[in-house]
Amino acid sequence: MSKQVKNIFLELLPVIIAIIVLTFITSEIALFFIILVILLVSFKIKYLKREFYVFLFGLIAGIIFELIGNSLLGQTWGEASFFRIPIWLPLSWGYAFVIIRRIGDLIIGKD
């Protein structure tokens, strides 16, 4: 396995773990805390300068996207305690922005 593919896999590993957890746990609050722990551990292992701002932007953008989906497209969630959005979902959006940036950097050779 090439070093680049290995690094991309390592960046995606927290996402893979979160997806596996999502299939087994249905409690919205439990998912929130599990995903929060996954994010904190991931950021503890690797944190790039000012990456929190990318995360924060993704979190806010995710809330806006989900609210638009709820309002304009009629999207609904079974368990949704945060403006009809699952409380864990904005965390996932924020981390998705971070992962996309990191993998983009790996692909173009910036990291």
Stockholm file with secondary structure:
# STOCKHOLM 1.0

chainA/1-111         MSKQVKNIFLELLPVIIAIIVLTFITSEIALFFIILVILLVSFKIKYLKREFYVFLFGLIAGIIFELIGNSLLGQTWGEASFFRIPIWLPLSWGYAFVIIRRIGDLIIGKD
#=GR chainA/1-111 SS CCHHHHHHHHHHHHHHHHHHHHHHCCCHHHHHHHHHHHHHHHHHHCCCTTHHHHHHHHHHHHHHHHHHHHHHHCCCCSSCCBTTBCTTHHHHHHHHHHHHHHHHHHHHTCC
#=GC SS_cons         CCHHHHHHHHHHHHHHHHHHHHHHCCCHHHHHHHHHHHHHHHHHHCCCTTHHHHHHHHHHHHHHHHHHHHHHHCCCCSSCCBTTBCTTHHHHHHHHHHHHHHHHHHHHTCC
//
